[in-house]
Amino acid sequence: MDTRVDQNGADAGHGISFNEAFRVWLRVACLSFGGPAGQIAVMHRILVEEKNWISEARFLHALNYCMLLPGPEAQQLATYIGWLMHRTAGGLVAGGLFILPGIIAIMGLSYIYAAFGNVGFVEALFFGLKAAVLTIVVEAVVRVGKRALKNRIMIALAAIAFVAIFFFAVPFPVIIIAAGLIGYIGARTGRPEFAGGGHGDAKSTAAIDSMLGDAVPDHVRPDIGRAIRVGALWLALWLVPVIALLAVFGQANVFSQIALFFSKMALVTFGGAYAVLAYVAQQAVEHYHWLKPHEMLDGLGMAETTPGPLIMVLQFVGFMAAYRDPGGLSPMLAATLGGLLATWITFTPCFLWIFVGAPYIERLRGNTGLAGALSAITAAVVGVILNLSIWFALHTLFRETVPVHAFPLDFDRPVLTSVDIPALLLSIAAAIAIFRFKLGMLTVLAGSCAAGVALRLAGLI
């Protein structure tokens, strides 16, 4: 892995100093609120419009690749662009800084939640938070749907994905893989419904594009030998801790379970955090019993209110899993290790996908098959996010649900008489604030938290 920079900290190809890049990536990290859409918008504004470091076309090409990958696309996009500018060191700084504020914030909030989560004030805070989170997830369905469902085939893919995962419990990875294959075949056979947006190669004055236009640097050129070496290193960083935990503690240990579960998550988290959280919730809540449904919502609320990828909620899941099964450790120490282990296992593969695959993706700019696969996956993700929003609604607005297991059906239905009126009213208020008055996410979250506390003080919850 070549990490060279010149004596002034600048890459010789484009003159962007490493120190300047560090400052900009730190700024991006601190502004990375609002989920992937907001984070990508921040990067676009700073890197494309303000700094002119990368052209619109190359930015979108990198984003399309990252959306096809498992894991948080915004963090991987930062890693990709950092790698283009300053090789491996640039990718590590860009991707690492992107998640560092979230790691610190989620860990701090997890300590408070574990220590004081059952105290009335904290419960009220998270009661309001859940109502706002529900609305934010619904808004994500609308936002992604407007972009992805541009023809009848895409609408049908979204509908089939929703029915498959909600009513028949079809595994999320199966849905995403099937959608990708459909999109790839459709695009390769010339179906216009699967055509992706263009990524032309018009002459650009952006620094990265100018660098690559003059002469392609060595680190951007595909090299099988280098790919094998880089892949072996990052696979070891990812899998050696997993193997070591299994060898020492066995599969029944909570840390081994965290390592195995989040390794699987690293391979199937296509479509962003919203899409995969339904699958995570199924496993963490119903299979492992690490959390209760409302705690999963609380964790998502933490991730919504802190900088960094929404998938940082997985750190909270690992934290609570180890907190409740600490073995011979103190609960807080075990929880800290569980949260950090979940984070390491979740994000280490993200660097693997970029450092190994990006040189080949740069070679494949404009490939119609990849564009078609992306279009179909994005459409299926709309259906999966809709499933997530309904799952959240069931556990936010109703105090009771009844499982329906009548082959091939497998879903939960609400007990209508158990509707939670304060939660319903708060969710409606949050929806009006977001959809009617276009208030920002942080404003709505803060207002919902304050409303939850007010309801507690009034004795209504």
C-alpha atoms as one frame of an Amber mdcrd trajectory, in Angstrom:
protein
   0.000   0.000   0.000   1.618   3.201  -1.190   1.042   6.119   1.180   3.679
   8.545  -0.053   3.223  12.297  -0.012   5.768  14.931  -0.880   7.804  16.897
   1.667   5.113  19.565   1.955   2.426  17.009   2.668   1.024  17.321  -0.839
   0.475  14.626  -3.396   2.642  15.467  -6.375  -0.207  14.859  -8.828  -2.668
  17.538  -7.779  -1.153  19.793  -5.129  -3.789  19.276  -2.405  -1.790  19.140
   0.794  -2.375  16.272   3.170  -2.792  18.732   6.054  -5.467  20.659   4.169
  -7.249  17.414   3.319  -7.139  16.385   6.997  -8.811  19.664   8.022 -11.496
  19.324   5.371 -12.279  15.710   6.268 -12.511  16.684   9.929 -14.989  19.387
   8.947 -17.021  16.883   6.912 -17.033  14.486   9.880 -18.315  17.107  12.293
 -21.113  18.079   9.872 -22.156  14.517   9.033 -25.641  14.628  10.538 -28.856
  13.669   8.813 -28.220  10.159   7.583 -26.592   9.218   4.281 -28.566  11.734
   2.240 -27.436  14.626   4.427 -23.865  13.339   4.659 -23.527  12.888   0.903
 -24.999  16.366   0.398 -22.383  17.830   2.772 -19.557  16.089   0.916 -20.934
  17.212  -2.438 -21.213  20.824  -1.313 -17.708  20.931   0.164 -15.738  18.710
  -2.227 -17.502  19.392  -5.542 -18.904  22.906  -5.239 -16.694  24.651  -2.699
 -13.253  23.044  -3.087 -13.577  21.771  -6.673 -11.561  18.710  -5.688 -13.678
  16.246  -7.688 -16.096  16.608 -10.595 -19.817  15.855 -10.417 -19.401  12.895
 -12.793 -16.595  11.222 -10.841 -18.335  11.932  -7.529 -21.473  10.150  -8.774
 -19.461   7.275 -10.204 -17.771   6.705  -6.832 -21.129   7.029  -5.057 -22.722
   4.426  -7.323 -19.985   1.931  -6.481 -20.356   2.627  -2.764 -24.121   2.129
  -2.962 -23.535  -1.311  -4.483 -21.279  -2.271  -1.559 -22.361  -3.616   1.817
 -21.874  -1.018   4.525 -22.482   2.735   4.932 -22.178   4.350   1.513 -21.333
   7.836   2.803 -18.353   6.611   4.848 -17.141   4.495   1.943 -17.522   7.448
  -0.419 -15.311   9.535   1.861 -12.763   6.702   1.935 -12.863   6.405  -1.873
 -12.278  10.117  -2.481  -9.596  10.295   0.196  -7.877   7.308  -1.463  -8.020
   8.987  -4.875  -6.320  12.073  -3.474  -3.703  10.655  -1.095  -3.571   6.903
  -1.580  -4.139   4.597   1.390  -3.272   7.237   3.991  -5.864   9.566   2.512
  -8.516   6.854   2.566  -7.744   5.952   6.170  -7.939   9.574   7.292 -11.131
  10.350   5.357 -12.939   7.158   6.342 -11.594   7.076   9.896 -12.449  10.671
  10.710 -15.916  10.138   9.264 -16.796   7.627  11.982 -14.709   8.913  14.910
 -17.209  11.539  16.200 -20.001   8.960  16.055 -17.963   6.374  17.971 -17.335
   8.855  20.780 -20.893  10.203  20.867 -22.663   6.828  20.721 -20.385   5.419
  23.416 -21.136   8.344  25.723 -24.882   8.090  25.145 -24.741   4.322  25.654
 -23.155   4.814  29.087 -25.948   7.210  30.034 -28.605   4.876  28.640 -27.296
   1.802  30.447 -26.901   3.663  33.735 -30.034   5.833  33.691 -32.276   4.456
  30.939 -35.024   3.469  33.361 -35.106   6.830  35.134 -38.294   8.757  34.330
 -36.588  11.755  32.737 -34.412   9.655  30.432 -37.329   7.400  29.525 -39.366
  10.460  28.597 -36.518  11.813  26.476 -36.337   8.604  24.474 -40.124   8.325
  24.283 -40.170  11.594  22.346 -37.123  10.560  20.337 -38.819   7.406  19.030
 -41.808   9.333  17.680 -39.505  11.594  15.668 -37.399   8.674  14.448 -40.519
   6.984  13.084 -41.324  10.056  11.016 -37.735  10.344   9.809 -37.790   6.743
   8.583 -41.081   7.382   6.741 -39.530  10.488   5.191 -36.618   8.312   4.056
 -39.082   6.054   2.202 -40.504   9.080   0.404 -37.089  10.585  -0.368 -35.520
   7.411  -1.738 -38.744   6.481  -3.525 -38.842   9.740  -5.480 -35.318   9.096
  -6.724 -35.568   5.381  -7.400 -39.114   4.600  -8.575 -39.133   6.315 -11.955
 -41.014   3.637 -13.922 -43.437   0.749 -13.391 -40.762  -1.931 -13.202 -38.984
  -0.113 -10.379 -42.287   0.371  -8.529 -43.000  -3.351  -8.950 -39.554  -4.273
  -7.589 -40.150  -2.102  -4.521 -43.597  -3.628  -3.954 -42.314  -7.197  -4.323
 -39.443  -6.495  -1.930 -41.847  -5.104   0.678 -44.270  -8.019   0.448 -41.428
 -10.551   0.530 -39.755  -9.190   3.668 -42.845  -8.044   5.608 -45.327 -10.855
   5.014 -43.046 -13.790   4.198 -39.855 -12.932   6.165 -37.652 -13.494   3.103
 -34.066 -12.768   4.219 -32.836  -9.300   3.348 -29.671 -10.521   1.536 -31.797
 -12.708  -0.767 -33.907  -9.714  -1.755 -30.907  -7.505  -2.495 -29.007 -10.164
  -4.457 -32.092 -10.993  -6.520 -32.721  -7.310  -7.273 -29.102  -6.793  -8.301
 -29.218  -9.752 -10.685 -32.480  -8.540 -12.222 -31.031  -5.063 -12.711 -27.789
  -6.359 -14.190 -29.537  -8.655 -16.670 -32.099  -5.988 -17.540 -29.418  -3.417
 -18.275 -27.288  -5.857 -20.263 -30.278  -6.787 -22.434 -30.952  -3.132 -23.183
 -34.108  -2.538 -21.155 -34.395   1.255 -20.775 -36.063   0.928 -17.344 -32.740
  -0.165 -15.887 -30.591   2.530 -17.478 -28.514   4.445 -14.935 -27.669   8.127
 -15.073 -24.865   9.202 -17.300 -21.392   9.849 -15.983 -19.731  11.611 -18.823
 -16.063  12.325 -19.040 -16.274  15.946 -20.069 -13.129  17.961 -19.448 -13.072
  19.021 -15.809 -10.975  21.487 -13.869 -11.480  19.563 -10.600  -8.184  18.668
  -8.952  -8.652  14.899  -8.878  -9.989  14.762 -12.446  -7.119  16.896 -13.693
  -4.647  14.596 -11.969  -6.192  11.479 -13.481  -6.508  13.149 -16.874  -2.810
  14.010 -17.031  -1.519  10.586 -15.987  -3.152   7.824 -13.983  -1.167   7.395
 -10.715   0.107   3.948  -9.817  -2.307   3.487  -6.921  -5.311   3.977  -9.241
  -4.096   1.391 -11.757  -5.499  -2.131 -11.250  -2.783  -4.492 -10.037  -3.601
  -8.087  -9.118  -0.529  -8.547  -6.926  -1.241  -5.400  -4.940  -4.936  -6.352
  -4.655  -3.968  -9.713  -3.153  -1.580  -8.114  -0.642  -4.053  -5.403   0.378
  -6.911  -7.890   0.566  -4.893 -10.263   2.755  -3.972  -7.470   5.166  -7.525
  -6.176   5.603  -9.014  -9.661   5.775  -6.591 -10.406   8.601  -7.521  -7.195
  10.434 -11.167  -8.144  10.080 -11.198 -11.900  10.679  -8.280 -12.642  13.021
 -10.138 -11.139  16.043 -13.211 -13.203  15.120 -11.232 -16.436  14.860  -9.343
 -15.693  18.083 -12.558 -15.095  20.049 -14.103 -18.309  18.739 -10.968 -20.291
  19.550 -10.652 -18.939  23.092 -14.277 -18.579  24.221 -16.378 -20.731  21.876
 -19.578 -19.834  20.025 -21.748 -19.443  23.125 -19.778 -16.441  24.430 -21.387
 -13.063  23.828 -18.213 -11.564  22.322 -17.941 -14.467  19.881 -21.606 -13.977
  18.968 -21.048 -10.246  18.429 -18.019 -10.953  16.221 -19.866 -13.535  14.127
 -23.106 -11.561  13.839 -21.490  -8.302  12.815 -19.170 -10.080  10.400 -22.303
 -11.335   8.694 -23.747  -7.826   8.813 -20.618  -6.527   7.101 -21.412  -8.791
   4.156 -25.141  -8.107   3.809 -25.646  -4.438   4.784 -26.588  -3.330   1.277
 -28.797  -0.316   0.775 -27.757   1.778   3.747 -28.578   1.718   7.426 -32.344
   2.178   7.141 -32.673  -0.842   4.887 -30.630  -3.244   6.997 -31.942  -2.252
  10.422 -35.059  -4.365   9.994 -32.828  -7.416   9.586 -30.596  -6.369  12.496
 -33.643  -5.825  14.682 -35.019  -9.248  13.830 -31.799 -10.950  14.870 -30.718
  -8.775  17.818 -34.208  -8.531  19.319 -35.919 -11.800  18.401 -33.069 -14.290
  17.998 -30.280 -13.189  20.359 -32.522 -11.235  22.773 -29.811  -8.620  23.239
 -32.322  -5.757  23.185 -36.032  -5.102  23.380 -37.832  -3.507  20.390 -38.102
  -0.096  22.037 -34.373  -0.184  22.854 -33.583  -0.723  19.176 -35.586   2.412
  18.433 -33.725   4.277  21.164 -30.423   3.246  19.608 -31.493   4.494  16.199
 -32.507   7.754  17.839 -28.984   8.086  19.233 -27.500   7.481  15.796 -29.887
  10.024  14.248 -28.807  12.755  16.672 -25.051  12.243  16.437 -22.567  12.760
  13.584 -21.481   9.784  11.528 -23.208   6.902   9.741 -26.597   5.775  11.016
 -25.213   2.261  11.095 -23.280   3.390  14.181 -26.385   2.109  15.966 -24.699
  -1.290  15.691 -22.170  -0.088  18.277 -25.086   0.454  20.658 -26.358  -3.063
  19.898 -22.946  -4.560  20.702 -22.728  -2.405  23.829 -26.073  -3.578  25.206
 -25.411  -7.207  24.260 -22.219  -7.346  26.338 -23.717  -5.177  29.109 -26.395
  -7.815  29.700 -23.982 -10.751  29.524 -20.650  -9.482  30.896 -19.259 -12.840
  32.014 -16.539 -12.218  34.586 -16.116  -8.529  33.646 -17.879  -5.522  35.079
 -20.980  -4.718  32.988 -19.677  -1.331  31.805 -16.246  -2.681  30.827 -17.831
  -5.583  28.973 -20.246  -3.187  27.280 -17.409  -0.897  26.177 -15.505  -3.819
  24.678 -18.677  -5.151  23.043 -19.454  -1.799  21.449 -15.904  -1.294  20.172
 -15.784  -4.880  18.858 -19.033  -4.337  16.938 -17.632  -1.113  15.470 -14.330
  -2.711  14.442 -16.045  -5.673  12.785 -18.557  -3.385  11.044 -16.161  -0.844
   9.556 -12.936  -2.751   8.860 -14.473  -4.441   5.783 -15.484  -1.004   4.442
 -11.817  -0.155   3.928 -11.247  -3.583   2.363 -13.925  -3.023  -0.305 -12.484
   0.376  -1.259  -8.753  -0.334  -1.212  -9.138  -3.581  -3.174 -12.006  -2.706
  -5.492 -11.654   1.007  -6.268  -8.862   0.668  -8.890 -11.021  -1.747 -10.862
 -14.115   0.423 -10.477 -12.179   3.376 -11.853 -11.531   1.192 -14.900 -15.266
   0.393 -15.196 -16.636   3.916 -15.371 -19.852   3.933 -17.417 -20.481   0.153
 -17.216 -24.185  -0.359 -17.985 -24.515  -3.619 -16.048 -23.369  -2.071 -12.783
 -25.656   0.922 -13.309 -28.627  -1.391 -13.877 -27.845  -3.445 -10.772 -27.661
  -0.242  -8.727 -31.018   0.987 -10.034 -32.762  -2.281  -9.168 -31.157  -2.561
  -5.725 -32.163   1.001  -4.893 -35.763   0.234  -5.909 -35.819  -2.900  -3.733
 -34.365  -0.897  -0.849 -37.431   1.369  -0.952 -39.601  -1.646  -0.175 -37.250
  -2.766   2.582 -37.251   0.696   4.176 -41.057   0.707   4.016 -40.975  -2.564
   5.932 -38.676  -0.960   8.494 -40.994   2.029   8.930 -43.963  -0.267   9.553
 -41.936  -2.356  12.011 -41.036   0.845  13.867 -44.659   2.009  13.794 -45.889
  -1.272  15.278 -43.489  -0.984  18.209 -43.861   2.767  18.691 -47.602   3.302
  18.308 -48.897   0.040  19.785 -48.203  -1.522  23.148 -49.010  -5.033  21.919
 -48.521  -7.026  18.712 -49.523 -10.582  17.826 -47.245 -12.823  15.731 -48.883
 -14.482  12.719 -47.210 -17.772  11.759 -49.380 -19.439   9.121 -47.112 -20.860
   6.426 -45.970 -19.170   4.284 -46.987 -16.007   6.168 -44.746 -14.774   8.991
 -45.410 -11.279  10.370 -46.647  -9.299  13.383 -50.024  -7.589  13.472 -50.952
  -4.822  15.924 -53.553  -5.117  18.663 -55.635  -2.089  17.716 -56.960  -1.573
  21.249 -53.372  -1.153  22.511 -52.662   2.037  20.541 -50.431   4.491  22.439
 -52.255   7.828  22.070 -49.388  10.129  23.240 -46.942   8.376  20.894 -49.433
   8.664  18.026 -49.942  12.391  18.627 -46.197  13.023  18.878 -45.585  11.123
  15.631 -48.274  13.126  13.838 -46.749  16.373  15.131 -43.286  15.304  13.962
 -44.699  14.384  10.543 -46.334  17.793  10.185 -43.087  19.500  11.177 -41.042
  17.560   8.592 -43.467  17.246   5.663 -45.518  20.445   5.991 -43.126  22.963
   7.524 -39.850  21.400   6.234 -38.140  21.732   9.612 -34.648  20.251   9.948
 -34.111  16.820  11.426 -32.228  18.037  14.502 -34.940  20.605  15.226 -37.643
  17.961  15.057 -35.663  15.531  17.213 -35.001  18.192  19.855 -38.644  19.259
  19.848 -39.864  15.672  20.175 -37.514  15.025  23.095 -38.760  18.172  24.833
 -42.374  17.098  24.204 -41.636  13.688  25.732 -40.283  15.331  28.889 -43.305
  17.667  29.041 -45.686  14.710  28.770 -43.822  12.976  31.607 -44.049  16.095
  33.815 -47.769  16.310  33.048 -48.229  12.678  34.059 -49.472  11.595  30.639
 -46.827   8.921  30.018
